[in-house]
Amino acid sequence: MTALTDSFTAALRAHSQRYHHQHPFHVRMNAGLLDPRQIRGWVANRFYYQENIPRKDAAILANCPDRAVRRRWIQRIVDHDGRVGEEGGIEAWLRLAEAVGLSRAEVLDERHVAPGVRFAVDAYVNFARTRPWVEAVASSLTELFAPDLMAERLAAFERHYPWIEREGLVYFRSRLTQAPRDAEHAMEVVTEHCRTEAEQARALEALSFKCDVLWSVLDGIDRAYPDVPEPT
């Protein structure tokens, strides 16, 4: 690697300090401080993000001229949509919804989705559709930080929320292996195609944008499902 590439990858990884694991809502969730109403609100709203991931990835595929990249990137859509006889991430999230006490109907019809969550997720899909495909790939690099968050979240749910059926946690377990694989591929693509300082700056801006999207999603959930004060 050149010094420029080294500093670029270090700058990408430094965005872990802006990742949404530090959001107050996430901190409270992993500490076991949320009530069932808040957990259900998070699951229902986060589903809107989950169901839009394949659309985001399809937009990247549509804009990408590199066949080798497309052949690997398409696996992300399969991971979330599944295939005949094979459950994907969206189905796994619906099982999580049922495990926390939500019906499929109320999750699928998006009745619980907060306006701020919808706005942030739609902005992310629009970004993938309208920006250069390499920048859209760079925005996905929040997956560099996802495995640690998934492991922490899984442990927190098992420890602090025993009322959640364990079969509903399969999504988190699957992402422990999928996220590192996806992040490795995205990092290869970004470092290969972003060689100049200007290209690297745009990739870093794209990753910053994605961090803002994830943080805004939690802002919307936090406002919609605030802590209920203890009665005096």
C-alpha positions in Angstrom: 0.0 0.0 0.0 1.0 3.6 -0.6 1.1 6.1 2.2 -2.0 7.7 0.6 -3.9 4.5 0.7 -2.8 3.8 4.2 -4.0 7.1 5.4 -7.3 6.7 3.5 -8.1 3.3 5.0 -7.2 4.7 8.4 -9.6 7.6 7.9 -12.4 5.2 6.8 -11.9 3.1 9.9 -11.8 6.2 12.1 -15.5 6.7 11.3 -16.2 4.0 13.9 -16.2 7.0 16.3 -19.3 8.3 14.5 -21.1 4.9 14.3 -24.5 4.7 15.8 -23.5 2.3 18.6 -22.7 5.5 20.6 -26.2 6.9 20.1 -28.0 7.3 23.6 -30.8 5.0 22.5 -28.4 2.2 21.5 -26.5 2.7 24.7 -29.7 2.3 26.8 -30.8 -0.7 24.7 -27.5 -2.6 25.3 -27.6 -1.7 29.0 -31.0 -3.3 29.3 -32.8 0.0 30.1 -35.5 -0.1 27.4 -39.0 -1.3 28.1 -40.9 -3.6 25.7 -42.7 -0.7 24.1 -39.4 0.9 23.1 -37.9 -2.4 21.9 -41.0 -3.0 19.7 -40.7 0.6 18.4 -37.1 0.0 17.5 -37.8 -3.3 15.8 -40.7 -1.9 13.8 -38.8 1.2 12.6 -35.6 -0.6 11.9 -37.6 -2.9 9.6 -38.1 0.0 7.3 -34.3 0.2 7.0 -34.0 -3.6 6.6 -36.5 -3.8 3.8 -34.9 -1.0 1.9 -31.4 -2.5 1.9 -32.0 -4.7 -1.2 -33.3 -1.7 -3.0 -30.2 0.3 -2.1 -28.0 -2.6 -3.3 -30.0 -3.0 -6.5 -29.4 0.7 -7.2 -25.6 0.2 -6.8 -25.8 -2.8 -9.2 -27.7 -0.8 -11.7 -25.1 2.0 -11.7 -22.0 -0.3 -11.5 -20.2 -1.0 -14.9 -17.9 -3.6 -13.3 -19.1 -7.2 -13.9 -16.8 -8.6 -11.3 -18.1 -6.3 -8.6 -21.7 -7.0 -9.6 -21.2 -10.7 -9.4 -20.2 -10.4 -5.8 -22.4 -7.5 -4.8 -25.6 -9.4 -5.8 -25.1 -11.7 -2.9 -26.1 -8.9 -0.6 -29.6 -8.9 -2.1 -29.9 -12.6 -1.8 -28.8 -12.4 1.9 -31.7 -10.0 2.6 -34.4 -11.2 0.2 -33.6 -14.9 0.5 -34.4 -17.4 -2.3 -36.9 -20.1 -2.7 -36.5 -22.5 0.3 -34.0 -20.2 2.0 -34.8 -17.6 4.5 -33.2 -14.2 4.1 -32.6 -11.2 6.4 -35.9 -9.6 5.9 -37.8 -12.8 6.9 -35.4 -13.1 9.9 -36.3 -9.6 10.9 -40.0 -10.4 10.7 -39.4 -13.3 13.0 -37.7 -10.9 15.4 -40.8 -8.7 15.2 -43.0 -11.6 16.2 -40.6 -12.6 19.0 -41.0 -9.1 20.6 -44.7 -9.2 20.3 -45.5 -7.5 17.0 -47.7 -8.9 14.2 -46.3 -9.2 10.7 -49.2 -7.1 9.4 -48.4 -4.1 11.6 -44.7 -4.2 10.6 -45.3 -4.7 6.9 -47.8 -1.9 6.6 -45.3 0.5 8.3 -47.9 2.0 10.6 -45.2 2.5 13.3 -42.6 4.1 11.1 -41.6 7.6 12.4 -41.4 10.4 9.8 -37.7 11.0 10.6 -36.9 7.4 10.1 -38.7 7.3 6.8 -36.9 10.4 5.6 -33.4 9.2 6.6 -33.9 5.8 5.0 -35.4 7.2 1.8 -32.4 9.6 1.6 -30.0 6.7 1.8 -31.7 4.8 -1.1 -31.8 8.0 -3.1 -28.1 8.5 -2.5 -27.4 5.1 -3.9 -29.5 5.7 -6.9 -28.1 9.2 -7.8 -24.5 9.3 -6.7 -21.6 7.6 -8.4 -21.6 3.9 -7.7 -18.2 3.9 -5.9 -19.4 6.5 -3.5 -22.5 4.4 -2.8 -20.2 1.5 -2.1 -18.2 3.6 0.2 -21.3 4.6 2.2 -21.8 0.9 2.9 -18.6 0.7 4.9 -20.4 1.2 8.1 -20.3 -2.6 8.0 -16.7 -2.4 9.1 -18.1 -1.6 12.5 -21.2 -3.8 12.5 -19.8 -7.2 13.7 -18.8 -5.8 17.1 -22.2 -4.1 17.4 -24.1 -7.2 16.4 -22.2 -9.3 19.0 -22.8 -6.8 21.7 -26.5 -6.5 20.8 -27.0 -10.2 20.7 -25.4 -10.6 24.1 -27.5 -7.7 25.5 -30.7 -9.1 24.2 -30.0 -12.5 25.7 -28.9 -11.0 29.0 -31.4 -8.2 29.5 -34.5 -9.1 27.6 -35.3 -12.7 28.4 -38.9 -12.1 27.4 -37.8 -12.1 23.7 -38.0 -15.5 22.1 -34.5 -16.7 21.3 -35.5 -18.0 17.9 -36.1 -14.4 16.9 -32.4 -13.4 17.3 -31.2 -15.4 14.2 -30.8 -12.2 12.2 -28.0 -10.9 14.5 -26.2 -14.3 14.4 -26.2 -14.4 10.6 -24.8 -10.8 10.3 -21.8 -11.8 12.5 -20.3 -13.6 9.4 -22.0 -11.7 6.6 -21.0 -8.2 7.7 -17.2 -8.9 7.7 -17.4 -10.5 4.3 -19.3 -7.6 2.9 -17.1 -5.0 4.5 -14.0 -6.7 3.1 -15.3 -6.6 -0.4 -16.5 -3.0 -0.2 -13.1 -2.0 1.2 -11.4 -3.7 -1.8 -13.6 -1.8 -4.2 -13.2 1.6 -2.6 -9.4 1.4 -2.2 -9.0 0.2 -5.8 -11.2 2.9 -7.4 -10.4 5.8 -5.1 -6.8 6.6 -5.9 -6.7 10.4 -5.9 -7.2 12.7 -2.9 -10.4 14.1 -4.4 -11.8 10.6 -4.9 -10.9 9.6 -1.4 -12.4 12.7 0.0 -15.7 11.9 -1.7 -15.7 8.4 -0.4 -15.1 9.7 3.1 -18.0 12.1 2.7 -20.2 9.2 1.6 -19.3 7.2 4.7 -20.0 10.3 6.8 -23.4 10.6 5.2 -24.2 7.0 6.0 -23.2 7.5 9.6 -25.6 10.5 9.7 -28.4 8.3 8.2 -28.0 5.6 10.9 -27.8 8.3 13.7 -30.9 10.0 12.3 -32.8 6.8 12.3 -32.1 6.4 16.0 -33.0 10.0 16.6 -36.4 9.4 15.0 -37.0 6.3 17.1 -35.8 7.9 20.3 -38.2 10.8 19.8 -41.1 8.5 19.0 -40.5 6.2 21.9 -39.0 8.3 24.8 -38.4 6.9 28.3 -41.5 7.0 30.4 -40.8 8.8 33.7 -41.1 6.7 36.9 -44.4 7.7 38.8 -43.7 9.9 41.8 
